[in-house]
């Protein structure tokens, strides 16, 4: 860990880059986090000047929170589950609609050690990015961080989400 942050240096450095690049681009960002529990927003707010970039973050850990705070339709969760491209796409769009951000990133996953299934084993994390004014196909990605413990899954998910926030 870096002496000036509570976070691992790899995350802190990438968050600093996200803030610098989005400041340069004049972009505001929003986050919709589930399995990362606010780690992405925490990483960004560790950076001085992050208030010019971060509009807001939503930590929607439960399915109810995803539906109430972000407007995720219950049929998306019932049909595809909370750990699905459909769900994170709806989360990202909900964060965008409920903020002043230009881009929103959503994260949901199975960090473990329990909660996995044959279809979605522990370490499965899905991401989506939505940009204001850009229509089109859902932009999402599924990653499998297998053979990692809970902390490492959340660490890797935070890094991936930060990467998605780069202009």
C-alpha atoms as a printed R data frame, in Angstrom:
    type eleno elety resid chain resno       x       y       z
1   ATOM     1    CA   UNK     A     1   0.000   0.000   0.000
2   ATOM     2    CA   UNK     A     2   1.019   3.521  -0.800
3   ATOM     3    CA   UNK     A     3   1.521   5.773   2.251
4   ATOM     4    CA   UNK     A     4  -1.032   8.317   0.974
5   ATOM     5    CA   UNK     A     5  -3.963   5.929   0.488
6   ATOM     6    CA   UNK     A     6  -5.808   3.176   2.291
7   ATOM     7    CA   UNK     A     7  -6.033   1.220  -0.968
8   ATOM     8    CA   UNK     A     8  -3.539  -1.042  -2.739
9   ATOM     9    CA   UNK     A     9  -1.190   1.050  -4.896
10  ATOM    10    CA   UNK     A    10  -2.340  -0.625  -8.132
11  ATOM    11    CA   UNK     A    11  -5.934   0.523  -7.512
12  ATOM    12    CA   UNK     A    12  -4.879   3.952  -6.243
13  ATOM    13    CA   UNK     A    13  -2.718   4.595  -9.309
14  ATOM    14    CA   UNK     A    14  -5.430   3.560 -11.758
15  ATOM    15    CA   UNK     A    15  -8.004   5.680  -9.905
16  ATOM    16    CA   UNK     A    16  -5.658   8.677 -10.156
17  ATOM    17    CA   UNK     A    17  -5.403   8.062 -13.912
18  ATOM    18    CA   UNK     A    18  -9.225   7.827 -14.194
19  ATOM    19    CA   UNK     A    19  -9.643  11.158 -12.407
20  ATOM    20    CA   UNK     A    20  -6.957  12.872 -14.499
21  ATOM    21    CA   UNK     A    21  -8.280  11.578 -17.830
22  ATOM    22    CA   UNK     A    22 -11.924  12.317 -17.069
23  ATOM    23    CA   UNK     A    23 -11.021  15.777 -15.779
24  ATOM    24    CA   UNK     A    24  -9.156  16.429 -19.026
25  ATOM    25    CA   UNK     A    25 -12.159  15.148 -21.027
26  ATOM    26    CA   UNK     A    26 -14.610  17.192 -18.955
27  ATOM    27    CA   UNK     A    27 -16.594  14.051 -18.093
28  ATOM    28    CA   UNK     A    28 -18.615  13.257 -14.995
29  ATOM    29    CA   UNK     A    29 -18.967   9.639 -13.912
30  ATOM    30    CA   UNK     A    30 -21.431   7.594 -11.866
31  ATOM    31    CA   UNK     A    31 -21.105   4.104 -10.430
32  ATOM    32    CA   UNK     A    32 -23.581   1.326  -9.704
33  ATOM    33    CA   UNK     A    33 -21.782  -1.205  -7.528
34  ATOM    34    CA   UNK     A    34 -22.885  -4.506  -6.084
35  ATOM    35    CA   UNK     A    35 -20.102  -7.022  -5.317
36  ATOM    36    CA   UNK     A    36 -17.488  -4.251  -5.000
37  ATOM    37    CA   UNK     A    37 -19.562  -2.578  -2.288
38  ATOM    38    CA   UNK     A    38 -18.377   0.938  -3.078
39  ATOM    39    CA   UNK     A    39 -14.689   0.137  -3.589
40  ATOM    40    CA   UNK     A    40 -14.610   1.815  -7.006
41  ATOM    41    CA   UNK     A    41 -16.124   5.023  -5.630
42  ATOM    42    CA   UNK     A    42 -13.771   4.829  -2.640
43  ATOM    43    CA   UNK     A    43 -10.782   4.511  -4.957
44  ATOM    44    CA   UNK     A    44 -11.853   7.540  -6.962
45  ATOM    45    CA   UNK     A    45 -12.511   9.670  -3.881
46  ATOM    46    CA   UNK     A    46  -9.002   8.910  -2.592
47  ATOM    47    CA   UNK     A    47  -7.747  11.161  -5.422
48  ATOM    48    CA   UNK     A    48  -7.556  14.916  -4.756
49  ATOM    49    CA   UNK     A    49  -9.772  16.725  -7.251
50  ATOM    50    CA   UNK     A    50 -12.109  13.752  -7.715
51  ATOM    51    CA   UNK     A    51 -15.119  15.966  -6.992
52  ATOM    52    CA   UNK     A    52 -14.676  17.409 -10.499
53  ATOM    53    CA   UNK     A    53 -15.289  13.918 -11.901
54  ATOM    54    CA   UNK     A    54 -17.412  11.738  -9.587
55  ATOM    55    CA   UNK     A    55 -21.069  12.726  -9.639
56  ATOM    56    CA   UNK     A    56 -22.338   9.883  -7.448
57  ATOM    57    CA   UNK     A    57 -22.182   6.219  -6.649
58  ATOM    58    CA   UNK     A    58 -24.906   3.710  -5.874
59  ATOM    59    CA   UNK     A    59 -24.139   0.663  -3.754
60  ATOM    60    CA   UNK     A    60 -27.007  -1.665  -4.582
61  ATOM    61    CA   UNK     A    61 -26.066  -4.930  -2.957
62  ATOM    62    CA   UNK     A    62 -29.542  -6.443  -2.714
63  ATOM    63    CA   UNK     A    63 -31.899  -7.131  -5.587
64  ATOM    64    CA   UNK     A    64 -34.408  -4.793  -3.945
65  ATOM    65    CA   UNK     A    65 -31.861  -1.974  -3.950
66  ATOM    66    CA   UNK     A    66 -31.130  -2.571  -7.646
67  ATOM    67    CA   UNK     A    67 -34.840  -2.279  -8.397
68  ATOM    68    CA   UNK     A    68 -35.616   0.646  -6.058
69  ATOM    69    CA   UNK     A    69 -32.502   2.792  -6.502
70  ATOM    70    CA   UNK     A    70 -31.654   2.078 -10.133
71  ATOM    71    CA   UNK     A    71 -34.968   1.027 -11.654
72  ATOM    72    CA   UNK     A    72 -33.840  -2.481 -12.633
73  ATOM    73    CA   UNK     A    73 -36.974  -4.355 -13.684
74  ATOM    74    CA   UNK     A    74 -37.848  -7.340 -11.514
75  ATOM    75    CA   UNK     A    75 -38.292  -9.499 -14.624
76  ATOM    76    CA   UNK     A    76 -34.622  -8.907 -15.549
77  ATOM    77    CA   UNK     A    77 -33.506 -10.221 -12.160
78  ATOM    78    CA   UNK     A    78 -36.027 -13.091 -12.213
79  ATOM    79    CA   UNK     A    79 -35.120 -14.139 -15.772
80  ATOM    80    CA   UNK     A    80 -31.378 -13.536 -15.948
81  ATOM    81    CA   UNK     A    81 -30.312 -13.017 -12.314
82  ATOM    82    CA   UNK     A    82 -28.453 -10.152 -10.648
83  ATOM    83    CA   UNK     A    83 -25.166 -11.435 -12.036
84  ATOM    84    CA   UNK     A    84 -25.967 -10.965 -15.721
85  ATOM    85    CA   UNK     A    85 -25.164  -8.580 -18.542
86  ATOM    86    CA   UNK     A    86 -28.883  -7.677 -18.679
87  ATOM    87    CA   UNK     A    87 -28.856  -6.664 -15.013
88  ATOM    88    CA   UNK     A    88 -25.642  -4.611 -15.090
89  ATOM    89    CA   UNK     A    89 -26.757  -2.908 -18.310
90  ATOM    90    CA   UNK     A    90 -29.986  -1.890 -16.545
91  ATOM    91    CA   UNK     A    91 -27.956  -0.803 -13.489
92  ATOM    92    CA   UNK     A    92 -25.616   1.352 -15.603
93  ATOM    93    CA   UNK     A    93 -28.518   2.966 -17.425
94  ATOM    94    CA   UNK     A    94 -30.352   3.523 -14.149
95  ATOM    95    CA   UNK     A    95 -27.278   5.236 -12.676
96  ATOM    96    CA   UNK     A    96 -26.978   7.412 -15.773
97  ATOM    97    CA   UNK     A    97 -30.674   8.391 -15.663
98  ATOM    98    CA   UNK     A    98 -30.483   9.209 -11.945
99  ATOM    99    CA   UNK     A    99 -27.318  11.321 -12.134
100 ATOM   100    CA   UNK     A   100 -25.641  14.173 -13.946
101 ATOM   101    CA   UNK     A   101 -22.947  11.839 -15.251
102 ATOM   102    CA   UNK     A   102 -21.762  11.417 -18.821
103 ATOM   103    CA   UNK     A   103 -20.774   7.793 -18.257
104 ATOM   104    CA   UNK     A   104 -21.851   5.142 -15.753
105 ATOM   105    CA   UNK     A   105 -20.280   1.801 -14.965
106 ATOM   106    CA   UNK     A   106 -22.058  -1.038 -13.171
107 ATOM   107    CA   UNK     A   107 -20.592  -4.107 -11.482
108 ATOM   108    CA   UNK     A   108 -22.291  -7.235 -10.092
109 ATOM   109    CA   UNK     A   109 -20.808 -10.593  -9.250
110 ATOM   110    CA   UNK     A   110 -20.268 -13.586  -7.019
111 ATOM   111    CA   UNK     A   111 -17.285 -12.750  -4.817
112 ATOM   112    CA   UNK     A   112 -17.634 -15.861  -2.655
113 ATOM   113    CA   UNK     A   113 -16.725 -17.898  -0.809
114 ATOM   114    CA   UNK     A   114 -20.341 -19.100  -1.233
115 ATOM   115    CA   UNK     A   115 -23.189 -18.120  -3.509
116 ATOM   116    CA   UNK     A   116 -21.836 -19.612  -6.719
117 ATOM   117    CA   UNK     A   117 -23.591 -22.079  -9.001
118 ATOM   118    CA   UNK     A   118 -22.659 -24.259 -11.958
119 ATOM   119    CA   UNK     A   119 -23.704 -21.473 -14.332
120 ATOM   120    CA   UNK     A   120 -22.246 -18.650 -12.260
121 ATOM   121    CA   UNK     A   121 -19.372 -19.960 -10.149
122 ATOM   122    CA   UNK     A   122 -17.638 -17.927  -7.470
123 ATOM   123    CA   UNK     A   123 -15.472 -15.367  -9.232
124 ATOM   124    CA   UNK     A   124 -18.049 -14.536 -11.931
125 ATOM   125    CA   UNK     A   125 -18.310 -10.755 -12.316
126 ATOM   126    CA   UNK     A   126 -20.226  -8.780 -14.933
127 ATOM   127    CA   UNK     A   127 -19.625  -5.180 -15.963
128 ATOM   128    CA   UNK     A   128 -21.471  -2.671 -18.137
129 ATOM   129    CA   UNK     A   129 -20.818   0.884 -19.277
130 ATOM   130    CA   UNK     A   130 -23.490   3.309 -20.463
131 ATOM   131    CA   UNK     A   131 -22.745   6.716 -21.981
132 ATOM   132    CA   UNK     A   132 -25.177   9.627 -22.115
133 ATOM   133    CA   UNK     A   133 -26.473  10.351 -25.589
134 ATOM   134    CA   UNK     A   134 -25.194   7.103 -27.071
135 ATOM   135    CA   UNK     A   135 -27.855   4.566 -27.986
136 ATOM   136    CA   UNK     A   136 -27.156   1.096 -29.209
137 ATOM   137    CA   UNK     A   137 -26.401  -2.405 -28.118
138 ATOM   138    CA   UNK     A   138 -25.696  -3.063 -24.445
139 ATOM   139    CA   UNK     A   139 -22.004  -2.760 -23.693
140 ATOM   140    CA   UNK     A   140 -21.144  -5.414 -21.159
141 ATOM   141    CA   UNK     A   141 -18.559  -7.966 -20.239
142 ATOM   142    CA   UNK     A   142 -18.423 -11.118 -18.130
143 ATOM   143    CA   UNK     A   143 -15.172 -12.067 -16.425
144 ATOM   144    CA   UNK     A   144 -14.348 -15.147 -14.427
145 ATOM   145    CA   UNK     A   145 -11.779 -14.615 -11.688
146 ATOM   146    CA   UNK     A   146 -11.488 -18.267 -10.722
147 ATOM   147    CA   UNK     A   147  -9.295 -19.610  -7.957
148 ATOM   148    CA   UNK     A   148  -9.256 -16.253  -6.156
149 ATOM   149    CA   UNK     A   149 -10.495 -15.500  -2.671
150 ATOM   150    CA   UNK     A   150 -13.211 -12.906  -1.973
151 ATOM   151    CA   UNK     A   151 -10.768 -10.027  -1.480
152 ATOM   152    CA   UNK     A   152  -8.932 -10.805  -4.705
153 ATOM   153    CA   UNK     A   153 -12.154 -11.108  -6.728
154 ATOM   154    CA   UNK     A   154 -13.243  -7.687  -5.439
155 ATOM   155    CA   UNK     A   155  -9.754  -6.269  -6.120
156 ATOM   156    CA   UNK     A   156  -9.785  -7.486  -9.733
157 ATOM   157    CA   UNK     A   157 -13.383  -6.306 -10.238
158 ATOM   158    CA   UNK     A   158 -12.421  -2.839  -8.983
159 ATOM   159    CA   UNK     A   159  -9.519  -2.659 -11.444
160 ATOM   160    CA   UNK     A   160 -11.755  -3.709 -14.349
161 ATOM   161    CA   UNK     A   161 -14.409  -1.145 -13.438
162 ATOM   162    CA   UNK     A   162 -11.798   1.605 -13.218
163 ATOM   163    CA   UNK     A   163 -10.509   0.646 -16.676
164 ATOM   164    CA   UNK     A   164 -14.040   1.018 -18.046
165 ATOM   165    CA   UNK     A   165 -14.151   4.570 -16.702
166 ATOM   166    CA   UNK     A   166 -11.238   5.727 -18.843
167 ATOM   167    CA   UNK     A   167 -12.304   7.920 -21.786
